[in-house]
Amino acid sequence: MIELNHRHYPIKEIGDIIQSEESIVLAQQLIDSVEKGRMFLEDFVSRAKKPIYGINTGFGSLYDVEISPDQLGQLQENLVKSHACGSGDEVRPEIVRYMLLLKILGLSKGNSGIRLETIQMLVSLYNHKITPVVFEQGSLGASGDLVPLAHLALPLLGIGKVWFDGICLDAPLALEQCNLKPISLESKEGLALLNGTQFMSAHGTFILYGLQHWLLQGDKVAALSLDAYDGRPEPFDDAVHAVRPHNGQRETAATMRILLEGSEWINQEKTHVQDPYSFRCIPQVHGASKDAIAHISSVFEIEINAITDNPTLIPDEDKIISAGNFHGQPLAINLDYLCIAVAELASISERRTYKLIGGQRGLPAYLVANPGLNSGLMIAQYTAASIVSQNKQLCTPASVDTIDSSNGQEDHVSMGANAATKALRVFENYQRVMGVEMLSAAQGTDLREGRTSPVLMEFHEAFRNSIPFIEEDIILSPEMEKSMQFLGKR
């Protein structure tokens, strides 16, 4: 059982909680905050002489329609139902669990006015692994992620679809199996559930958590490729990076030196004076992406620990403020930036594959015996090139677009949800391209006399335990998939 507290959660800890599959519980401090926020909301509304947006008014352009006290619960339930307009592919269940956890953290700080019963129902969904069916399309990323968060909230009311025990079924059936009963919403609760950036932030957090592993693997595969290609060591000398001391660049060069230490190949006499940029500039290119990802991570860590619904309760100042913390612009811009950072890692990876199969530096063409009779890894590089090209298309920014909604009341939107789903696609594409490079690097290593470094030999041998040397032409799709899966293992 993991106790959630009122503190700052780094991305790694969020990912670790999800990966652990342990149940969660709210610390007493959070329970007190939630109850304090609800009491404040009810007291404030009872004293208010004017309507308060979203609590006793309509929503969006209907903000000036006042709702009678006996209809406030129905107002919130209608909000959830009417906003459940998702379309397209389903969001993968693991990311929906990120959405649940981040929504729980956001609502538990006492600034949303939600009842303890409601947030505990979210906790129950998480703990029983009842995962709402959420769709990728529908959010403009501005009034929060309204549409996907509506689908996230439906099971609380005993409606909608969920995944449970590997089966997609109606929410009431899953609730019944877990002895859970649907709840009824009260004032502001539907709005608190639907407002917020948890669709965008869940996608970004999922990707950034995964990149903590994949960036390390990327350096390791690049080092193996460099050594298999008979690359030169000088571009990784700290002296050259000390005079241009970008953090990512200098750290990548240091990592490469460590990975290559003890290699028979790296320090042998070379007949070539320089390496192509895809090898020589590994520190500069990998490093630039790492620095970008570090910045993006700092933005997301602020977001996942923030209050992003609306209106915002400030109990200690006796205020309820209708503002714009739900607007996804900080995330949208950085998700577009993330697309570029990850796409560049895939791009340089594909270029290294291209060089390895080129029949240069003592390696056979396409890294196979009898080229001509065999095509070897020729077409695997085609696949990597196709994927890299798609990434370039996906790097077209979503955040520069906006479309009026809600009769012009919501007249500037972030389109951060579209940025999020394409960032996920770029991340998945990067993994596939890395799988192709790993196949090529391992093949090149086996075709060269002598030995690489002890660290890289261990890496290579572990790979060969899963994927054998390619003697002659075979169907490569399964091997590419296994290569990607090997790299993904933590």
Secondary structure, DSSP 8 states (H G I E B T S, - for coil): -EEE-SS---HHHHHHHHHHT--EEE-HHHHHHHHHHHHHHHHHHHH-SS--TTTSB-SGGGTT-B--GGGHHHHHHHHHHHH---EEEE--HHHHHHHHHHHHHHHTTSSS---HHHHHHHHHHHHTT-EE--EEE---SSSSSHHHHHHHHGGGGT-SEEEETTEEEEHHHHHHHTT-------TTHHHHHHSSSHHHHHHHHHHHHHHHHHHHHHHHHHHHHHHHTT--SGGG-HHHHHTS--HHHHHHHHHHHHHHTT-TTTTS--S-S---HHHHTHHHHHHHHHHHHHHHHHHHHHHHTS--SSSEEEGGGTEEE---TT--HHHHHHHHHHHHHHHHHHHHHHHHHHHHTBS-TT--BTTSSSBTTB-TTHHHHHHHHHHHHHHHHHTS-STT----BGGGTB-----HHHHHHHHHHHHHHHHHHHHHHHHHHHHHHHTSSS---HHHHHHHHHHHTTS----S----HHHHHHHHHHHH--
